[in-house]
Amino acid sequence: MQETKDEHPLVRAAPDVALPEATNLPAVVVQEKPRPAARNRRRHALWLLALLVAAAGAGFWWLHPRPTLPPGFAFGNGRLEADEVDIDTKFAGRIAELRADEGDMVKAGQVVAVMDTRDLQAELKQYQQVVLQDQRTLDEATANHASQQAVVKFDQQEVARSTYLVPKGFATQETLDLQTQNLSTALGTLKADEAAIGATQHALNAATHQVEFYAVAIADDQLFAPKDGPIEYRVANVGEVLPAGGKVFTMLDASYVYMDIYLPTEEAGKVRIGSDARIVLDAYPDHVIPAKVVFIASQAQFTPKTVETKDERDKLMFRIRVRIDPARLEGREAIVRSGLPGVAYVRTSESAEWPSSLSPSPPPTPR
């Protein structure tokens, strides 16, 4: 039997076996699978490309141009930081007013929040009235004491006179005994008046201290900024009731700006407290900021994952803190920013001269 025109080209008839006509059968499409070797080559090429991209990204930090350092210097990467200062409540209470918000520049002593002090004001008025009452009582007791002193003095004179006259027969013993009894009574009254004055004075002092306490409490319920700098976070809102020590704001101390870097043992051992340093931020590569070393860790530690170094990550490093001169930051609190990455250069030899590329730049003009 002859092959039909619709027969699939991949179908071969066995010898001496008749095939049925396939005129009405659908065509069979068979795709040839790619060769394993070709698929592996493509996979290897993709992996190689990914590795090259990752290596280029990781090495960019170290490959971009840096000043050439002579011997006697070391450097490390870090981020610019400023000390955070929490503005908390001293007593439990409700927030009545907020006078600052995130991003605002505040000055030391500026009121940034006010707590509700109506209950304290009522207590203050109560003890102020107690002070007035105790003062009147004290004045009365003092007057009585002065009057009783006059009585005692008169009785003493009478006793002295009778004591002189009785032996001469010009006064009787009965008169002397009566005058002596009056003097004893007057002295007792005088002591009672003195005790009353002391008790009243103690009560007055206690009430006065209570007035001072509530006055201080009311003053402390005005929350002040302890430093110059920007408000970083507002944690609470008007109407919230906070416990004693409840946080309302977190601000940055614009006078304490620093960068922590990590150096290996060989370099960290040559650094001294007070050594000169320079900071160059990535955002301002042409601006060199003078600084000083203010802290050297006493124990080595593993390099944090957030710090990029060209040394092995499992190598122990020492943390070094480099602080910008506060005088350079004075009046420039508005431009202080935390978190900017950069490089800190530290002089490890006092005889080493700073290269010209790391000469301090003039401080920026505040806007």
Secondary structure, DSSP 8 states (H G I E B T S, - for coil): ----TTS-TT----TT------TTS----------HHHHHHHHHHHHHHHHHHHHHHHHHHHHS------TTEEEEEEEEEEEEEEEE-SS-EEEEEE---TT-EE-TT-EEEEE--HHHHHHHHHHHHHHHHHHHHHHHHHHHHHHHHHHHHHHHHHHHHHHHHGGGTSS-HHHHHHHHHHHHHHHHHHHHHHHHHHHHHHHHHHHHHHHHHHHHHHHHTEEE-SSSEEEEEE---TT-EE-TT-EEEEEEEEEEEEEEEEE-HHHHTT--TT-EEEEEETTEEEEEEEEEEEEE-SS-EE--TTS--SS-TTSEEEEEEEEE-HHHHTT-GGG--S--EEEEEEE--TT----GGG---------
